[in-house]
Amino acid sequence: MGIEADDCIVVEDSARGSTSVIWAGLRCVVAPNMLTKHGEFSGMQGC
């Protein structure tokens, strides 16, 4: 896409996906859905 990481924000609905986004060096907004809303998001750093 040619977009710099500093210009991106990823919207993710799972803890595993959010972790992947953080490891990739991107910023993340967590928006759980009906299936993932009870997941463990409390320890997320960078989201």
C-alpha positions in Angstrom: 0.0 0.0 0.0 3.0 2.3 0.4 1.8 3.7 3.8 4.3 4.3 6.6 3.7 2.6 9.9 3.5 6.0 11.7 0.5 6.9 9.4 -1.4 3.7 10.2 -3.9 2.7 12.9 -5.2 -0.9 12.8 -8.7 -1.8 14.2 -8.6 -5.3 15.6 -11.2 -7.4 17.4 -9.1 -10.1 19.1 -6.2 -10.2 21.5 -4.1 -12.4 19.2 -4.6 -10.1 16.3 -3.9 -7.1 18.5 -0.6 -8.7 19.6 0.4 -9.3 16.0 -0.3 -5.7 15.1 1.8 -4.5 18.0 4.7 -6.9 17.1 4.5 -5.5 13.6 5.2 -2.0 15.0 1.8 -0.5 14.3 -0.7 1.3 16.5 -3.9 -0.6 17.4 -7.4 0.2 18.4 -9.2 -2.8 20.0 -12.9 -3.2 19.1 -14.1 -6.6 20.5 -17.0 -8.2 18.8 -19.7 -10.6 20.2 -17.3 -13.6 20.0 -14.2 -11.9 21.4 -15.7 -9.4 24.0 -14.8 -11.8 26.8 -11.2 -12.2 25.7 -8.2 -11.2 27.8 -7.4 -7.6 26.7 -6.3 -6.2 30.1 -2.6 -6.8 29.6 -2.5 -5.3 26.1 0.4 -2.8 25.7 0.3 -0.4 22.8 -3.4 -0.6 22.1 
